[in-house]
């Protein structure tokens, strides 16, 4: 089994085309891997029968020479994506038992490309969290371990997605990124994660958190796999009014193009209090790698960066309070019976929503209320525009930006759950890209002094994912990140 799990998605596709392995064999190996690593709680629902049926159809297409881009590739789906006939709960009690009668556009694209679904992955409830500790199914665990074999968070909200790729219980996974929820867990787990440009991947059929910020993206083992998955995921969708029809570049070829002649910006505002020294050192090393590969490094300024987190934590809860108003116990999901309709609403939402979700609904409702809309929400939208203008100015003179992905490495489960503000600071380097609608890529590039993964982040112009993959490919080659976690399928325990 371990030999099959060692294959990247690109390698697996080549082996499937060459008939040296079958989709059924590969899928069987990943089902076993998911069961072997079940203690990590990165899956909330395994679908082995469904997966094997999809794999059999993939084998039939492979035999006919009709293979799609991801034909026979086993992947996991974050429990935020609606999957036709398969339970989707957003890891919340309020959607307990909800089985969608339709498929999200992104997952439909993946199935059209021949991919195989192993199961649904754990995440923070309604994607609200930075450590995958708010899930109704309990926390997902990173396959990496801290001192004395301490359980570590995988990051959030796409923690189950990143944990599964790192643990080799999925070859690739879907994630969503509202304020860093793909890039931060990818950095914590030593895998590659991309937040595409806002509008690049359809939001139709994805349970909404903050509609002007949410974006689906791929989490994979390496940069080439990531580009391949994005090519399958991305599409224009008339059902999503924010979906873009800007054509996707040849991102697969971009991975191998190098950075010679590119100008890479280094934003001075990303040096912040509380950063680990190992993070600062890796950031400098990343600059050196790009310089050695032929890029020109340029100092740039993003002066409104310090306002990004407070801006995000006004806008995102405001949109969440509106989006989550639909969960009332009437049409689907949990219902707690009570004496009157209003009491039923109150009881259902009190039981159905977890503490972090309730906190954000209350904050969002407050900033949208009469007397506070202008003081908070409207002002935050004005600052958001200034943050975007900072990026526009920077990209007038550089092709991409290099920053740390996170201020620290992963931390132990339970350490920060009781301090929301400390948890929010995990997203300090990732939130600005969401506010500006920009693409961002996290690439594993080294280990800290405790042997835990650290990532570098590349930010680019809107719809220029190709430049991110050019830079990411160089960073990946230079870093030669081959470290593996202690708790992974087919490996050490």
Secondary structure in CASP SS format (residue, H / E / C, confidence):
PFRMAT SS
TARGET T0000
AUTHOR 0000-0000-0000
METHOD secondary structure of the structure
MODEL  1
X C 1.00
X H 1.00
X H 1.00
X H 1.00
X H 1.00
X C 1.00
X C 1.00
X C 1.00
X H 1.00
X H 1.00
X H 1.00
X H 1.00
X H 1.00
X H 1.00
X H 1.00
X H 1.00
X H 1.00
X C 1.00
X C 1.00
X C 1.00
X C 1.00
X C 1.00
X H 1.00
X H 1.00
X H 1.00
X H 1.00
X H 1.00
X H 1.00
X H 1.00
X H 1.00
X H 1.00
X H 1.00
X H 1.00
X H 1.00
X H 1.00
X H 1.00
X C 1.00
X H 1.00
X H 1.00
X H 1.00
X C 1.00
X C 1.00
X E 1.00
X E 1.00
X E 1.00
X E 1.00
X C 1.00
X H 1.00
X H 1.00
X H 1.00
X H 1.00
X H 1.00
X H 1.00
X H 1.00
X H 1.00
X H 1.00
X H 1.00
X H 1.00
X H 1.00
X H 1.00
X H 1.00
X H 1.00
X H 1.00
X H 1.00
X C 1.00
X C 1.00
X C 1.00
X C 1.00
X C 1.00
X C 1.00
X C 1.00
X C 1.00
X C 1.00
X E 1.00
X E 1.00
X E 1.00
X E 1.00
X E 1.00
X C 1.00
X C 1.00
X E 1.00
X C 1.00
X E 1.00
X C 1.00
X C 1.00
X E 1.00
X E 1.00
X C 1.00
X C 1.00
X C 1.00
X C 1.00
X C 1.00
X H 1.00
X H 1.00
X H 1.00
X C 1.00
X C 1.00
X C 1.00
X E 1.00
X C 1.00
X C 1.00
X C 1.00
X C 1.00
X C 1.00
X H 1.00
X H 1.00
X H 1.00
X H 1.00
X H 1.00
X H 1.00
X H 1.00
X H 1.00
X C 1.00
X C 1.00
X C 1.00
X E 1.00
X E 1.00
X E 1.00
X E 1.00
X E 1.00
X E 1.00
X C 1.00
X C 1.00
X C 1.00
X H 1.00
X H 1.00
X H 1.00
X C 1.00
X C 1.00
X C 1.00
X C 1.00
X C 1.00
X C 1.00
X C 1.00
X C 1.00
X C 1.00
X C 1.00
X C 1.00
X C 1.00
X C 1.00
X C 1.00
X C 1.00
X C 1.00
X C 1.00
X E 1.00
X C 1.00
X H 1.00
X H 1.00
X H 1.00
X C 1.00
X E 1.00
X E 1.00
X C 1.00
X C 1.00
X C 1.00
X C 1.00
X C 1.00
X C 1.00
X H 1.00
X H 1.00
X H 1.00
X H 1.00
X H 1.00
X H 1.00
X H 1.00
X H 1.00
X C 1.00
X C 1.00
X C 1.00
X C 1.00
X C 1.00
X E 1.00
X E 1.00
X E 1.00
X E 1.00
X E 1.00
X C 1.00
X C 1.00
X C 1.00
X C 1.00
X C 1.00
X C 1.00
X H 1.00
X H 1.00
X H 1.00
X H 1.00
X H 1.00
X H 1.00
X H 1.00
X C 1.00
X C 1.00
X E 1.00
X E 1.00
X E 1.00
X E 1.00
X C 1.00
X C 1.00
X C 1.00
X C 1.00
X C 1.00
X C 1.00
X C 1.00
X C 1.00
X C 1.00
X C 1.00
X E 1.00
X C 1.00
X C 1.00
X C 1.00
X C 1.00
X C 1.00
X C 1.00
X C 1.00
X C 1.00
X C 1.00
X E 1.00
X E 1.00
X E 1.00
X E 1.00
X E 1.00
X C 1.00
X C 1.00
X H 1.00
X H 1.00
X H 1.00
X H 1.00
X H 1.00
X H 1.00
X H 1.00
X H 1.00
X H 1.00
X H 1.00
X H 1.00
X C 1.00
X C 1.00
X C 1.00
X C 1.00
X C 1.00
X C 1.00
X C 1.00
X C 1.00
X C 1.00
X C 1.00
X C 1.00
X C 1.00
X C 1.00
X C 1.00
X C 1.00
X C 1.00
X C 1.00
X H 1.00
X H 1.00
X H 1.00
X H 1.00
X C 1.00
X C 1.00
X C 1.00
X C 1.00
X C 1.00
X C 1.00
X C 1.00
X C 1.00
X E 1.00
X E 1.00
X E 1.00
X E 1.00
X E 1.00
X H 1.00
X H 1.00
X H 1.00
X C 1.00
X C 1.00
X C 1.00
X C 1.00
X C 1.00
X C 1.00
X H 1.00
X H 1.00
X H 1.00
X H 1.00
X H 1.00
X H 1.00
X H 1.00
X H 1.00
X H 1.00
X H 1.00
X H 1.00
X H 1.00
X H 1.00
X H 1.00
X H 1.00
X H 1.00
X C 1.00
X C 1.00
X C 1.00
X E 1.00
X E 1.00
X E 1.00
X E 1.00
X E 1.00
X C 1.00
X C 1.00
X C 1.00
X C 1.00
X H 1.00
X H 1.00
X H 1.00
X H 1.00
X H 1.00
X H 1.00
X H 1.00
X H 1.00
X H 1.00
X H 1.00
X H 1.00
X H 1.00
X H 1.00
X H 1.00
X H 1.00
X H 1.00
X H 1.00
X H 1.00
X H 1.00
X H 1.00
X H 1.00
X H 1.00
X C 1.00
X C 1.00
X C 1.00
X C 1.00
X C 1.00
X C 1.00
X C 1.00
X C 1.00
X C 1.00
X C 1.00
X C 1.00
X C 1.00
X C 1.00
X C 1.00
X H 1.00
X H 1.00
X H 1.00
X H 1.00
X H 1.00
X H 1.00
X H 1.00
X H 1.00
X H 1.00
X H 1.00
X H 1.00
X H 1.00
X C 1.00
X C 1.00
X H 1.00
X H 1.00
X H 1.00
X H 1.00
X H 1.00
X H 1.00
X H 1.00
X H 1.00
X H 1.00
X H 1.00
X H 1.00
X H 1.00
X H 1.00
X H 1.00
X C 1.00
X C 1.00
X C 1.00
X C 1.00
X H 1.00
X H 1.00
X H 1.00
X H 1.00
X H 1.00
X H 1.00
X H 1.00
X H 1.00
X H 1.00
X H 1.00
X H 1.00
X H 1.00
X H 1.00
X H 1.00
X H 1.00
X H 1.00
X H 1.00
X H 1.00
X H 1.00
X H 1.00
X H 1.00
X H 1.00
X H 1.00
X C 1.00
X C 1.00
X C 1.00
X C 1.00
X E 1.00
X E 1.00
X E 1.00
X E 1.00
X E 1.00
X C 1.00
X C 1.00
X C 1.00
X C 1.00
X C 1.00
X C 1.00
X C 1.00
X E 1.00
X C 1.00
X C 1.00
X C 1.00
X C 1.00
X C 1.00
X C 1.00
X C 1.00
X H 1.00
X H 1.00
X H 1.00
X H 1.00
X H 1.00
X H 1.00
X H 1.00
X H 1.00
X C 1.00
X C 1.00
X C 1.00
X H 1.00
X H 1.00
X H 1.00
X H 1.00
X H 1.00
X H 1.00
X C 1.00
X C 1.00
X C 1.00
X E 1.00
X E 1.00
X E 1.00
X E 1.00
X E 1.00
X E 1.00
X E 1.00
X E 1.00
X C 1.00
X C 1.00
X C 1.00
X C 1.00
X C 1.00
X E 1.00
X E 1.00
X E 1.00
X E 1.00
X E 1.00
X E 1.00
X E 1.00
X E 1.00
X C 1.00
X C 1.00
X C 1.00
X C 1.00
X H 1.00
X H 1.00
X H 1.00
X H 1.00
X H 1.00
X H 1.00
X H 1.00
X H 1.00
X H 1.00
X H 1.00
X H 1.00
X H 1.00
X H 1.00
X H 1.00
X H 1.00
X C 1.00
X C 1.00
X C 1.00
X C 1.00
X C 1.00
X C 1.00
X C 1.00
X C 1.00
X C 1.00
X C 1.00
X C 1.00
X C 1.00
X C 1.00
X C 1.00
END
